[in-house]
Amino acid sequence: MSATCHVLVIYNPVSGARKWRKVPDEIVAALSEKGCTWTWFETQPRPRQDFSSLRALHFDRVIAVGGDGTISEVVDFLLREKRAVPLHILAQGSGNVLAWSFGLPLALDLRRSLKKSLSAKPVRLDAFLVNRKRHGIIAVGRGYDAFLIQGTIRAQKRRWGPLAYFWTFLKSFLFYRSKIYKITVDGERFYLSAKLVMVVNVLPVPRFLVKGNDGLLNLFVVTRRHGLRMWTGKNIVIKARDELSFQLDGELFRSKTLQVEVEPGAVEVVV
């Protein structure tokens, strides 16, 4: 990276544990050492971030610090604004699915992560567009995941990390009921009663071969009768009878319909 680089840092101050509170100082020190200038943007505790003040800004690279929800919003901003710049992720959330999927260093290993961020070449990953409004990079769907997110409070996530979701799962498993969905995968239509319907782009489980850069989306469905079933496609539509809570990269929203379209190689990520 040249000495005239300008880096946009998007930092979530409430994500992660207290032991990561020195992250801002180390980021500034690393950028100064490399001779880079920077713009610092701190997220606010609101459902959606307002990035409008960044639209006129020129930057060569983005460092995003936070959990999966923060990273997803940054990806959405970059794609909506058609900014083809490398994105480096400093994962310090409770789940960090994207980081685990691609072996990205957590904010705990900050020095190694920053050194890589300012020198490594990015690779292209797929993204997806939901209801032609919002981009995502990890997964979108309905089931235990949305129920767990809704039932797990921030204090538990800050204290226990991913174990907080496991605790909520144990409390809710027997009470969660199946829903009926009309599903279309690249034109093939069918109906299912399912406890979980999830369109996945990346997943940190090798056996399912979810690559994140193959130009395909993966639909996982869990039914009482058939267990786990899986389809792949480029355009997946899920319709419910009633408006339900769905999750998109760890954040909740309500809708009757999900239309999910893959955007191959849309994001440049430093891995």
Kinemage of the C-alpha trace (Angstrom):
@kinemage 1
@onewidth
@group {chain A} dominant
@subgroup {mainchain}
@vectorlist {calphas} color= white
{ca met a 1} P 0.000 0.000 0.000
{ca ser a 2} L 1.323 3.429 -0.933
{ca ala a 3} L 2.224 6.150 1.540
{ca thr a 4} L -0.690 8.257 0.279
{ca cys a 5} L -3.368 5.707 1.160
{ca his a 6} L -6.559 6.755 2.900
{ca val a 7} L -8.382 4.131 4.951
{ca leu a 8} L -12.001 4.205 6.086
{ca val a 9} L -12.335 2.626 9.549
{ca ile a 10} L -15.866 1.605 10.560
{ca tyr a 11} L -15.861 0.713 14.250
{ca asn a 12} L -18.643 -0.762 16.389
{ca pro a 13} L -17.845 0.377 19.967
{ca val a 14} L -20.332 -1.977 21.680
{ca ser a 15} L -19.386 -5.169 19.830
{ca gly a 16} L -17.282 -7.776 21.567
{ca ala a 17} L -15.840 -8.051 25.060
{ca arg a 18} L -14.207 -5.440 27.274
{ca lys a 19} L -10.783 -6.974 26.651
{ca trp a 20} L -10.957 -5.557 23.098
{ca arg a 21} L -11.353 -1.938 24.225
{ca lys a 22} L -7.767 -1.057 23.169
{ca val a 23} L -8.485 -1.924 19.536
{ca pro a 24} L -8.927 1.732 18.363
{ca asp a 25} L -5.525 2.790 19.709
{ca glu a 26} L -3.794 -0.113 17.978
{ca ile a 27} L -5.524 0.591 14.669
{ca val a 28} L -4.455 4.235 14.741
{ca ala a 29} L -0.880 3.241 15.636
{ca ala a 30} L -0.719 0.735 12.752
{ca leu a 31} L -2.084 3.212 10.206
{ca ser a 32} L 0.317 5.910 11.372
{ca glu a 33} L 3.252 3.514 11.088
{ca lys a 34} L 2.284 2.746 7.473
{ca gly a 35} L 1.953 6.449 6.637
{ca cys a 36} L -1.782 6.184 5.937
{ca thr a 37} L -4.431 8.769 6.687
{ca trp a 38} L -7.844 7.656 7.847
{ca thr a 39} L -11.468 8.575 8.428
{ca trp a 40} L -12.987 7.129 11.603
{ca phe a 41} L -16.702 6.244 11.614
{ca glu a 42} L -18.305 4.907 14.799
{ca thr a 43} L -21.564 3.001 14.484
{ca gln a 44} L -24.596 3.966 16.531
{ca pro a 45} L -27.022 1.707 18.479
{ca arg a 46} L -29.791 1.782 15.876
{ca pro a 47} L -31.388 -0.799 13.520
{ca arg a 48} L -29.630 0.577 10.409
{ca gln a 49} L -26.548 2.760 10.144
{ca asp a 50} L -26.574 6.089 8.305
{ca phe a 51} L -23.507 6.100 6.053
{ca ser a 52} L -24.631 9.119 4.012
{ca ser a 53} L -21.758 11.264 5.353
{ca leu a 54} L -19.293 8.834 3.716
{ca arg a 55} L -20.662 9.001 0.168
{ca ala a 56} L -18.396 11.822 -1.007
{ca leu a 57} L -15.332 10.410 0.755
{ca his a 58} L -12.421 8.911 -1.195
{ca phe a 59} L -10.814 5.858 0.408
{ca asp a 60} L -8.524 3.081 -0.825
{ca arg a 61} L -9.440 0.404 1.696
{ca val a 62} L -11.977 -0.262 4.454
{ca ile a 63} L -11.291 -1.747 7.888
{ca ala a 64} L -14.512 -2.912 9.549
{ca val a 65} L -14.415 -3.715 13.263
{ca gly a 66} L -17.393 -5.523 14.760
{ca gly a 67} L -19.600 -8.576 14.560
{ca asp a 68} L -21.398 -10.141 11.627
{ca gly a 69} L -24.162 -7.520 11.659
{ca thr a 70} L -21.670 -4.663 11.384
{ca ile a 71} L -19.780 -6.393 8.550
{ca ser a 72} L -23.019 -7.009 6.682
{ca glu a 73} L -23.980 -3.330 6.833
{ca val a 74} L -20.548 -2.310 5.560
{ca val a 75} L -20.886 -4.740 2.632
{ca asp a 76} L -24.334 -3.339 1.856
{ca phe a 77} L -22.944 0.216 1.872
{ca leu a 78} L -20.029 -0.643 -0.429
{ca leu a 79} L -22.233 -2.457 -2.946
{ca arg a 80} L -24.985 0.169 -2.994
{ca glu a 81} L -22.407 2.890 -3.543
{ca lys a 82} L -20.517 0.751 -6.109
{ca arg a 83} L -17.231 1.098 -4.209
{ca ala a 84} L -14.810 -1.558 -5.476
{ca val a 85} L -12.278 -1.320 -2.638
{ca pro a 86} L -10.764 -4.071 -0.451
{ca leu a 87} L -12.536 -4.814 2.834
{ca his a 88} L -10.577 -6.039 5.837
{ca ile a 89} L -12.524 -7.482 8.757
{ca leu a 90} L -11.467 -7.294 12.401
{ca ala a 91} L -13.993 -9.686 13.921
{ca gln a 92} L -14.968 -8.932 17.511
{ca gly a 93} L -18.606 -10.015 17.689
{ca ser a 94} L -20.271 -12.896 19.511
{ca gly a 95} L -20.623 -15.183 16.494
{ca asn a 96} L -18.025 -14.103 13.878
{ca val a 97} L -19.368 -16.575 11.299
{ca leu a 98} L -17.644 -14.865 8.383
{ca ala a 99} L -14.280 -14.817 10.160
{ca trp a 100} L -14.497 -18.491 11.122
{ca ser a 101} L -15.564 -19.456 7.592
{ca phe a 102} L -12.481 -17.964 5.926
{ca gly a 103} L -9.916 -18.188 8.703
{ca leu a 104} L -9.886 -14.426 9.223
{ca pro a 105} L -7.981 -13.384 12.372
{ca leu a 106} L -10.077 -12.110 15.250
{ca ala a 107} L -9.433 -8.741 16.865
{ca leu a 108} L -7.649 -10.670 19.608
{ca asp a 109} L -4.784 -11.172 17.153
{ca leu a 110} L -4.787 -7.521 16.186
{ca arg a 111} L -1.158 -6.956 15.227
{ca arg a 112} L -1.067 -9.847 12.750
{ca ser a 113} L -4.465 -8.891 11.392
{ca leu a 114} L -3.581 -5.251 10.768
{ca lys a 115} L -0.262 -6.142 9.163
{ca lys a 116} L -2.098 -8.384 6.710
{ca ser a 117} L -4.797 -5.764 6.110
{ca leu a 118} L -2.369 -3.142 4.905
{ca ser a 119} L -0.346 -5.381 2.596
{ca ala a 120} L -2.292 -8.432 1.425
{ca lys a 121} L -4.167 -8.655 -1.849
{ca pro a 122} L -7.925 -9.279 -1.557
{ca val a 123} L -9.949 -12.156 -2.977
{ca arg a 124} L -13.460 -11.903 -4.398
{ca leu a 125} L -16.408 -13.369 -2.493
{ca asp a 126} L -20.039 -13.692 -3.489
{ca ala a 127} L -22.730 -11.549 -1.911
{ca phe a 128} L -26.519 -11.689 -2.229
{ca leu a 129} L -29.396 -9.237 -2.566
{ca val a 130} L -32.550 -9.662 -0.455
{ca asn a 131} L -35.899 -8.395 -1.784
{ca arg a 132} L -33.912 -6.123 -4.127
{ca lys a 133} L -33.260 -3.814 -1.169
{ca arg a 134} L -30.513 -5.081 1.130
{ca his a 135} L -27.242 -6.920 0.534
{ca gly a 136} L -25.860 -9.689 2.704
{ca ile a 137} L -22.799 -11.896 2.731
{ca ile a 138} L -23.437 -14.731 5.244
{ca ala a 139} L -27.038 -15.988 5.388
{ca val a 140} L -30.707 -15.021 5.472
{ca gly a 141} L -33.625 -17.099 6.673
{ca arg a 142} L -36.122 -18.117 9.292
{ca gly a 143} L -36.086 -20.725 12.023
{ca tyr a 144} L -34.186 -21.379 15.229
{ca asp a 145} L -31.623 -18.781 14.150
{ca ala a 146} L -34.102 -15.882 14.109
{ca phe a 147} L -35.723 -17.181 17.293
{ca leu a 148} L -32.349 -17.392 19.029
{ca ile a 149} L -31.297 -13.898 17.949
{ca gln a 150} L -34.587 -12.461 19.162
{ca gly a 151} L -34.357 -14.304 22.488
{ca thr a 152} L -30.700 -13.659 23.292
{ca ile a 153} L -29.980 -10.332 24.972
{ca arg a 154} L -26.803 -8.307 24.386
{ca ala a 155} L -25.584 -8.713 27.983
{ca gln a 156} L -25.553 -12.485 27.530
{ca lys a 157} L -23.676 -12.216 24.211
{ca arg a 158} L -21.074 -9.875 25.710
{ca arg a 159} L -20.495 -12.262 28.633
{ca trp a 160} L -20.745 -15.706 27.019
{ca gly a 161} L -20.239 -15.149 23.283
{ca pro a 162} L -21.674 -17.972 21.117
{ca leu a 163} L -22.658 -19.944 24.250
{ca ala a 164} L -25.398 -17.373 24.828
{ca tyr a 165} L -27.194 -18.612 21.697
{ca phe a 166} L -26.768 -22.227 22.814
{ca trp a 167} L -28.426 -21.417 26.142
{ca thr a 168} L -31.385 -19.796 24.391
{ca phe a 169} L -31.614 -22.827 22.081
{ca leu a 170} L -31.862 -25.204 25.063
{ca lys a 171} L -34.654 -23.114 26.549
{ca ser a 172} L -36.658 -22.874 23.314
{ca phe a 173} L -36.064 -26.133 21.399
{ca leu a 174} L -39.219 -27.964 22.493
{ca phe a 175} L -41.506 -24.963 21.940
{ca tyr a 176} L -40.513 -23.880 18.429
{ca arg a 177} L -43.071 -24.977 15.820
{ca ser a 178} L -42.775 -25.625 12.101
{ca lys a 179} L -44.112 -23.143 9.514
{ca ile a 180} L -45.400 -23.809 6.003
{ca tyr a 181} L -43.366 -22.231 3.191
{ca lys a 182} L -43.708 -21.972 -0.569
{ca ile a 183} L -40.161 -22.231 -1.933
{ca thr a 184} L -38.824 -21.622 -5.448
{ca val a 185} L -35.245 -22.473 -6.429
{ca asp a 186} L -34.297 -21.301 -9.947
{ca gly a 187} L -37.885 -21.837 -11.103
{ca glu a 188} L -38.488 -25.167 -9.311
{ca arg a 189} L -41.417 -24.693 -6.895
{ca phe a 190} L -42.466 -26.797 -3.879
{ca tyr a 191} L -44.168 -26.547 -0.462
{ca leu a 192} L -42.614 -27.623 2.839
{ca ser a 193} L -43.477 -27.553 6.524
{ca ala a 194} L -40.156 -26.674 8.107
{ca lys a 195} L -38.595 -25.616 11.358
{ca leu a 196} L -35.770 -23.867 9.532
{ca val a 197} L -35.327 -22.376 6.052
{ca met a 198} L -31.969 -20.742 5.490
{ca val a 199} L -30.256 -19.353 2.393
{ca val a 200} L -26.526 -19.589 3.081
{ca asn a 201} L -23.580 -18.013 1.280
{ca val a 202} L -20.797 -18.938 3.735
{ca leu a 203} L -20.746 -21.479 6.546
{ca pro a 204} L -17.838 -22.600 8.796
{ca val a 205} L -18.711 -26.298 8.445
{ca pro a 206} L -16.497 -28.078 5.843
{ca arg a 207} L -18.773 -31.075 5.268
{ca phe a 208} L -21.484 -28.962 3.645
{ca leu a 209} L -19.087 -27.508 1.015
{ca val a 210} L -20.465 -23.976 1.236
{ca lys a 211} L -17.691 -22.081 -0.511
{ca gly a 212} L -18.792 -18.446 -0.700
{ca asn a 213} L -17.126 -17.906 -4.076
{ca asp a 214} L -18.816 -20.425 -6.397
{ca gly a 215} L -21.596 -18.158 -7.709
{ca leu a 216} L -24.274 -20.246 -5.959
{ca leu a 217} L -26.506 -19.927 -2.910
{ca asn a 218} L -27.245 -22.884 -0.626
{ca leu a 219} L -30.731 -23.511 0.752
{ca phe a 220} L -30.908 -25.532 3.964
{ca val a 221} L -34.298 -26.787 5.163
{ca val a 222} L -34.970 -28.727 8.377
{ca thr a 223} L -38.258 -30.656 8.501
{ca arg a 224} L -39.655 -32.947 11.140
{ca arg a 225} L -40.149 -35.796 8.654
{ca his a 226} L -37.009 -35.632 6.485
{ca gly a 227} L -34.482 -33.856 8.710
{ca leu a 228} L -31.933 -31.703 6.874
{ca arg a 229} L -32.323 -31.166 3.116
{ca met a 230} L -30.239 -28.969 0.811
{ca trp a 231} L -30.589 -27.277 -2.601
{ca thr a 232} L -28.316 -24.912 -4.541
{ca gly a 233} L -29.334 -22.124 -6.904
{ca lys a 234} L -28.831 -18.546 -8.012
{ca asn a 235} L -32.307 -17.204 -7.271
{ca ile a 236} L -34.266 -18.477 -4.253
{ca val a 237} L -37.723 -17.282 -3.146
{ca ile a 238} L -39.295 -18.202 0.205
{ca lys a 239} L -42.916 -17.235 0.919
{ca ala a 240} L -44.761 -17.604 4.240
{ca arg a 241} L -48.487 -17.325 4.976
{ca asp a 242} L -47.960 -14.554 7.509
{ca glu a 243} L -45.373 -11.882 8.156
{ca leu a 244} L -42.542 -13.477 10.141
{ca ser a 245} L -39.234 -12.533 11.719
{ca phe a 246} L -36.289 -13.386 9.459
{ca gln a 247} L -32.608 -12.835 10.135
{ca leu a 248} L -30.104 -11.358 7.706
{ca asp a 249} L -26.463 -11.778 8.776
{ca gly a 250} L -27.464 -11.726 12.428
{ca glu a 251} L -29.973 -8.846 12.272
{ca leu a 252} L -33.771 -9.250 12.380
{ca phe a 253} L -36.433 -7.927 10.019
{ca arg a 254} L -40.053 -8.853 9.249
{ca ser a 255} L -41.490 -9.938 5.914
{ca lys a 256} L -43.791 -12.478 4.217
{ca thr a 257} L -41.432 -13.045 1.299
{ca leu a 258} L -37.697 -13.490 0.802
{ca gln a 259} L -36.298 -13.119 -2.692
{ca val a 260} L -32.577 -13.861 -2.593
{ca glu a 261} L -30.331 -13.356 -5.629
{ca val a 262} L -26.626 -14.173 -5.735
{ca glu a 263} L -24.126 -11.500 -6.813
{ca pro a 264} L -21.029 -13.473 -7.831
{ca gly a 265} L -17.638 -12.046 -6.809
{ca ala a 266} L -19.208 -8.792 -5.659
{ca val a 267} L -17.011 -8.163 -2.583
{ca glu a 268} L -13.208 -7.867 -2.278
{ca val a 269} L -12.141 -9.238 1.107
{ca val a 270} L -8.654 -9.523 2.589
{ca val a 271} L -8.305 -13.120 3.832
